Amino acid sequence: MTEPKPLFERLSDGLREFYVAPYRRTFARARRDEEDLFMLLVFAESLGVPNPAAWYTLELMPELYERFHDWHRRMGMEHSPLDHIGCC
């Protein structure tokens, strides 16, 4: 059997949940907005937007290909704007 958590740890968890719960949706939206901006920065050069950090973001592209379809749909693009990524 596992030991129950100490009283102060349970109290801390309860207070954290009490204060964070009303803002959970706001935190999720902020995280998604940051991810959208990051995806735009990584794929900017491929989309035709000059990116001075393109050399450094180039190696991140293979890691983000899996999430590219969800991103371009969320940005309002029906089909993939990139010729070399045929996700749709």
C-alpha positions in Angstrom: 0.0 0.0 0.0 1.1 3.5 -0.6 1.4 6.0 2.2 -1.0 8.9 2.1 0.5 12.3 1.4 1.4 14.5 4.4 -1.2 17.1 5.4 0.8 20.1 4.2 1.4 18.5 0.8 -2.3 17.8 0.3 -3.1 21.3 1.5 -0.6 22.7 -1.0 -2.0 20.6 -3.8 -5.6 21.8 -3.0 -4.6 25.5 -2.9 -2.7 25.2 -6.1 -5.8 23.7 -7.8 -8.0 26.4 -6.2 -5.9 29.2 -7.7 -5.0 27.6 -11.0 -8.4 26.1 -12.0 -10.1 29.4 -13.1 -7.1 30.2 -15.4 -6.5 26.8 -16.9 -8.1 27.7 -20.2 -6.2 31.0 -20.3 -2.9 29.1 -19.7 -3.8 26.6 -22.5 -4.6 29.4 -24.9 -1.3 31.2 -24.1 0.6 28.0 -24.6 -1.1 27.4 -27.9 -0.4 31.0 -29.1 3.3 30.6 -28.2 3.4 27.3 -30.1 1.7 29.0 -33.1 4.3 31.8 -33.1 7.1 29.2 -32.8 5.8 27.2 -35.7 5.5 30.4 -37.8 9.2 31.3 -37.0 10.4 27.8 -37.9 8.4 27.6 -41.2 8.7 31.3 -42.1 11.4 30.8 -44.7 9.4 28.0 -46.4 6.3 30.3 -46.4 8.2 33.1 -48.2 8.7 35.3 -45.1 12.4 36.3 -44.6 13.8 34.8 -41.5 17.2 35.9 -40.3 17.4 32.8 -38.0 16.5 30.3 -40.8 19.8 28.5 -40.5 19.1 27.7 -36.8 15.5 26.8 -37.2 16.1 24.5 -40.2 17.1 21.6 -38.0 13.8 21.9 -36.0 11.6 21.3 -39.1 11.7 17.5 -39.0 10.6 17.6 -35.4 7.6 19.8 -36.2 6.4 18.1 -39.4 4.0 16.0 -37.4 2.2 19.0 -35.9 2.3 21.0 -39.1 -1.1 19.9 -40.4 -2.9 20.9 -37.2 -1.1 24.2 -37.2 -2.0 25.3 -40.8 -5.6 24.3 -40.2 -5.7 26.3 -37.0 -4.3 29.3 -39.0 -7.1 29.1 -41.5 -5.3 27.5 -44.4 -7.4 24.8 -46.1 -4.4 23.0 -47.7 -0.7 22.9 -46.9 1.0 26.1 -48.2 4.2 24.2 -48.6 4.8 22.1 -51.8 7.2 19.7 -50.1 4.8 18.8 -47.2 1.7 17.0 -48.6 -0.3 16.5 -45.4 -3.7 17.2 -46.8 
